Amino acid sequence: MSITIELVRSALSQVVDPNTEKDFITSRSAKNIQISGADVSLDIELGYPAKSQLQIIRENAAKALAAIPGIGQVNINIASKIVAHSVQRGVKLMPNVRNIIAVASGKGGVGKSTTAVNLALALAAEGANVGLLDADIYGPSQPMMMGVSGKPESHDGKTMEPLENYGVQVASIGFMIDPDQPMVWRGPMVTQALQQLLEQTNWRDLDYLVVDMPPGTGDIQLTLSQKVPVTGAVIVTTPQDIALLDARKGLKMFEKVGIPILGIIENMSTHICSNCGHAEPVFGEGGGAKMCQEYAVDFLGALPLTMSIREQADSGKPTVIADPNGQIADIYKQIARKLAVKVAEKAKDMSSKFPSIVIKND
């Protein structure tokens, strides 16, 4: 029995990507299938970073192909190709930044900044080039959480270089002011500072720029939605009714300005006792999942309320770095992959494909 491309495609159509929940033929991930006698080689192209998943994906595909009668050697090359996706109408993409993800909440105190920093680190751990923008001008916390200090350098007097730690590029107003200095600024100054941080930072070839938004639905959120090319937003909430009430406002605001909601993350889902390990839903339960059903958006995952997450973030070594193989870091990585898959499923940005039309008067 000779090996044909049809046989190979049929076998791969039975292999489901654990992250996209689609088979490799339907998702058009299997590419460049080549047959030499009984030997088969192919590429599997993922639209999201999945460094921790490559071995599982390769084994699943190889197992399916090994079931073909008479198959010889199988060579599978897997790589991630992360491209730019569509943003709001009338807003141009930024150079060197393919996708911007806003991490937002309707109110403070739900662990949004801790979630944002761990998501950025999880995406980087999965193999993506990642930047983190601290858009909370009044209360910048990312310098402390990322364990970064110092002033950004400027090589041309106009732009600045991002500081970097754990493989993630970081920009924050916190690098430019004294930690004890309050930002007594009115709205226009705050929005101007955000735009300068975003546009005058020399981001280096980013797959994702994670923006840690301030809580609420004020000037910064409106500026971001009107002038910044945002691929999508993530809403962080707790199961508590009052938090969900404000999270709904944040979700509706993004909907109104044309920014898609990539999903909802429920933080502090259950309290885990550090002494006995007992889990208790101190803020209620099921609120985030219920909100997802109500607004037809994806539930990206739930994170526990544990002392270790707080201690690790406060020490400048967030959970994904402090305990990379731990259960909670694994949850962050699962959420990061789901988030990246949601981005990959969006329409690609095609603006670079169209020629510029210039009208000349002869």
N, C-alpha and C positions, 0 to 999 in steps of 0.2 A: 504494500500500500504506500503510495507516494504522499509526501507531505505537501499540502497546498496552503495557500494563504487563507482560503475559505475555512479549512480545518483549524488553523491557528486562531482566526477571528472568532470562530464558533466556540473554541475553548475559552478564549479571553472574555467572551460575552457572559460566561458563567462566573466570572471573578468580580466580586463587588468590592469597591474601594471602601474601607471601613470609615473613612472620613466624609466622603461625599454621598455614600450609600447608592452609588451608581456603578454599573459595570464599566469596564475600560473601553468597550466598543461604543456604547451609547454616549459616554462622556467624551469620546474622541481622544482619549488619553493615550491609547496605543498607536504608535507611529513608526514609520520606517521598518515595517516587517520585511525581513529578508530570509530567504530559504536557500541553503546550499546543500543539496543532497537531502540528508535527514536532519541536518543541523538548522536551528532557527535562532535568529537574533532580532531584537526589537528594542525600541525605546518606549518608556512610559513617561509621559510629560505631565506633571502635576501643576495645577495653577495656584498652589498654596505651599507654604513651607511645611515640611514633615520629616525632618531629620530623624526623629525617634521612631518613625513608622516605616522607613525605607526597607528594612529587613523583612518586616511582616508582609509588606506589599509584594516584595520580590519573591518570597517563599510561596505566597498564595498563587501568584501568577505562574511560577515554575511548576508547582504541583499540578495545576490545571493542564499545562502543556505536556507534562510528563505522562498524562493519561492518554495522549494521542498514540495509537499503535505505531510502532516503528520509529518513534521520535529519537533523534540523536542528541547532540549537545544543545543546550539552551543557554543563550546569553541575553540577559535582560539589563538594560541600562536605564536607571531611574534618575530623573532630575526635576527640579522645580523651576518653573518659568513664571515669574510674577510680573504682570503687565499693569499698565495704567487703566483705570476704569472710569466710566462716565461720572460727571459731577453735575452741579446745578447749571441750568442754562445761563449763558452769558458770562460764565466765570472760566478763565483760562487755567490750565494746569500750571503748577509751579515747576521750574526747572529742577531736575535731580530728585524730585519727589513723585513717586508713582501713585501712591494712595494715601489719603489723609483720613484718619479715623478719630472722631471726636468721642471721648468718654465723658458722659455727662450724668448729672443727677438733678432732680428737682429741688433738693434741699441738701444742706450740709450734714455731716456726721454719719453718712452711710458707708464710708470707706471707699469713696470714689478714687481718691488719689492713690491709695494702696493698691486698688484693683488695677488702675491705669499703669502703674510702674511694673507690677508683676505681669500684666499682659504684654507690655513692651519687651520685658526680659524673656518671657515665654516664646514670643515670636522670634526673638534673636536666637534663643536656644534651639529652635526648630530650623534655623538656618537662614533667616531673613536678615536683610540690612534694615535696621530700625533706628528711628529717631524719636525723641520724647520732648514735646514742647509743654512747658509748664505755663498754661494760660491763666492760672489763678494769680492775677497781678497783686491783689490785696493780701493773699496768704500763700506765697510760694512755698511748697513743701518738698518738691522733687530734689533740690540739692542735698537735703538731709537724707532723704530716702535712698538716693542713688550713691550716697557717699562721695559726693563731688564738691569741691570748693575751689576758689580761685577766680580770677577775672578772665573773661574770654579775650583771646588775642585778635588783633586786627592787622592784616598785612597791607591794606590799602587805605585805611582811615575811614572807610565807608561801610564795610561789612565786617562781620565777626565770625570767628571759627567756633563751632560747638565744642563744649567740653565733652569728654567721653569717659565712660566706665562700664565695665562688664560687657563691652562690645556694643553699647548703645550710645548714640550721640544725643546730647542734652542741651537745651536752651531754656533759661529761666531768668526772670527779673531778679531772682534771689542771688544771682552771681554778681549783680551790679550794685547792690545796696547792703548796708549793715544789717545783720540778722535781726537786730532790735529796732530797726527803723520802720515806722509805720508808713504805709503808702497813702498819704492824705491827698488823693487825686480825685478830680471829677471824672465823669464818664468819658468825655472826649479824649482826655489825656490817657486814660486806661486803654481805650480802643486803639489809639495811636501807638502806644507801647506794645500792644499785642501784634499789630501789623509789622512793626519794626523787628520784633523778635522773630516773627515768622519769615518775613521776606528778606531781611538783612543778615540772616544766619546762613553761612555757606554749608548747607546740608550736602552730604556726600553720598550720592547714588542710593537714595532710600527706597526700599520696597514699600515700607509703611512709616508714616509719621503719626505717632499716637499723641493726641492733644488732650491733656488733662484739663478739662474745663472747670471754671468756677461754678459753684452751685447756683441754681436759679435760672431765670429766663430774661436777663437784662441786656445791657449794651454789648457786652463781649459776645454773647450768644448771637445777637443780631448781626454784629460785624462779621462774625465767622460765617454765618449763613449767607450773607450778601456779597462778600468780597473774597472769601477763601474757598478754594476748590475742594469741598469735603466729599469724600467717597460715600461715607455713611456714618451713622452715630450709634453708639452703644449706651443704653440707659442702665445705670447701677441703682439698685434699690435694696431695701430690707423688706422682710415679709410684713412689717408693721403697717397698719392701715394708714397712719398719718404720712409715712414715707411714700406709700403707694399713691396717695392722693397727689403729692407733689411730683412724683415720677410721671404720672399721667400728664401733668401740665408740660413737663419737659418733652415728652413724646409728641404731644400735639403741636408744640412749637416747631419742632423739626419737620413735622409733616406739613405744616403751613408754609414753610419756606423751601419746601422741595428737597429736603435732605432725607434719604431713606433710613429707616431704622434697621440696623443689622441684627439687633437682638437685645434681650434683656438679661442682665446678670443679677441674681439674688445673692446679696452679701449678708453675712451674719445669719445665715439660714437656720443653723442650730448652734447652741452653745455646747462646747465639749469641755467637760471639767478636766482640768490639768492633773487632778489627783486621782480620780477614779475612772475617767474616760466616759462618764455618763453624758449622753446627748439629750438636750432639752430645747425645744423651740421657744425660747424666751420672748421672741418678737412675733410669735404667731407662725403659721406655716402655710405654704401653698399660695402665698400672695403673688409672687412673681409669675408663677405658671398660670395663675388665673388671669393676670393682666395680659399675658401673651395671648391667651385664648380670646380675650375681650377685644384686642386690637389686631389680631391675626399677625403677630410677629413671632420670631423664633425665641425660644428659651435657651440661652447659651449655656447655662449651668448655675449651680449653687455652691457657695463657699461657706464653710463653718465659721463661727465666732470662736477663735482660739487665741490664747495669750501669745503663742509663738509668732503668729502673723504680725501682731502689733510690735512685739519686741524686735523682730528681725528688721522690719521697716524702719523703726526708730534708730537702729544701730547702723543703718546705711548698707545693710546686706539683706534685701528683701528675700522672701521665702524661696523664690525660684533659684536664687543664687546660694542662699544659706543652706538649703536642704534640697538640692536639685533632683534627688531620687526619691524624695518623700511623697506621701500621699497627696498633700495639699499642692505641692508643685506640679504633680501630675494633673490635678484638676485644672490649675491655671493653663497648663499646656493643652489640655483637651478643649478648654474654652477658646484659647488662642487659635487652635486649628479650625474649630467651628466658625469662628469669626472670619478667618482668612478664606475659608470655603465660601462663606456668604459673599465676601468681596469678589472672589473669583467668578461667582455665578452672575454678577452684575454685567451689564453691557460694557464692552471694551470702549475705551476712548479712541475715536477714529479721527480726531482733528488733525493729527500729523499725516494722515493718509490723503487728505484733500489738498490739492494745489492751491496756492494763493492766487486769486484773480486780480490782475492789475489792469486798469483801463487807461490807455494812453491816447491823448489827442494828437494826431499827426498833423 
